[in-house]
Amino acid sequence: MEPIGDPQLSDDQFDKLARIVHHDSGIVLTPAKRGLLAARLSRRLRALRLSDYGAYCDRLAGAGGTEERRHLLSAITTNVTAFFREGHHFEELAAKVLPKLIASAKAGGRMRLWSAACSSGEEAYSIAITLLEAFPDAARHDVRLLATDIDPAMIARAEAGRYRTADLRPIGTRRLLRFFTSEGETCTARAGLRQIMRFAELNLHADWPFSGRFDVIFCRNVVIYFDAGMRQRLWLRFARLIAPGGHLFIGHSERLDGPAARCFDLAGATHYRRNSTPPPPWS
Ligand SMILES: C[S@@+](CC[C@H](N)C(=O)[O-])C[C@H]1O[C@@H](n2cnc3c(N)ncnc32)[C@H](O)[C@@H]1O
């Protein structure tokens, strides 16, 4: 069908789409986000050559709906990020967290770090740079940095590791030359930087495929989009997944609240250390 003019998003259609987004991702779309949703989805409607949101809702409900739900999430997620965003976290990682983990890895221990909701990868590469500066031969030890996001388009970009040179300005020239190769307007992460990294699509509200615990989790600037129940359930899952003494970094406007809060001690600004309190059962 050919598109005709700007399609209107009715209250019913907005509610239907908001329910799907919340169910699949935990992201809450308040009525104030209606214009944003319509603007973001209008491109998708054009790509699918659909004339209105009714047809789009039908598509979500029909065969191929599961795949389309991924596109819906991709359209609605906010992917703003930057290298060394909230720089104090990387300073604390280098000064307070990594020394012990590096000593343990050098003695044969396992080190696992996770950039959960990594968007296009800038956060994960900032962690990798911080780690490799302190531990250049990390790749020869049992060290892994996992970078995940719900948005497959973001994971593809993170995995490609190619950024505009202008966006790499916060890392400085020394790090740029050491960790990236330059191709004019863009730069690509060197293999040495990526060696310890793994990329995967992962929904924070779905099942996780992990067999072991994590020493460090960065989960920043994503729970602000979730409701309190989804957020607190995620904190509980982190309390189970982070090894005692391990660290959780969250976004500057976020807070660790609910039943999991007692399992963590404040170690810095929006930086928490897992203590020995057992996590309470699911309520
Ligand atoms: C604003 S970005 C934050 C990126 C990075 N952590 C930072 O602080 O710069 C939020 C990211 O969360 C992702 N996201 C939203 N809901 C998610 C979910 N349920 N599971 C995993 N990632 C999710 C989005 O796709 C987006 O890339």
The ligand as a Gaussian input file, in Angstrom:
#p B3LYP/6-31G(d) Opt

LIG

0 1
 C       21.055000       6.207000      26.762000
 S       21.794000       4.683000      26.230000
 C       23.048000       4.467000      27.467000
 C       24.359000       3.990000      26.871000
 C       25.507000       3.880000      27.866000
 N       25.230000       2.910000      28.900000
 C       25.822000       5.221000      28.465000
 O       25.531000       5.459000      29.640000
 O       26.361000       6.070000      27.752000
 C       20.528000       3.500000      26.728000
 C       20.668000       2.154000      26.020000
 O       19.855000       1.209000      26.697000
 C       19.370000       0.291000      25.747000
 N       18.206000      -0.415000      26.334000
 C       16.953000       0.048000      26.561000
 N       16.178000      -0.911000      27.094000
 C       16.959000      -2.007000      27.215000
 C       16.720000      -3.332000      27.696000
 N       15.525000      -3.712000      28.178000
 N       17.748000      -4.210000      27.661000
 C       18.961000      -3.843000      27.189000
 N       19.243000      -2.607000      26.712000
 C       18.249000      -1.699000      26.735000
 C       19.041000       1.159000      24.543000
 O       18.977000       0.417000      23.341000
 C       20.196000       2.176000      24.574000
 O       21.234000       1.820000      23.703000

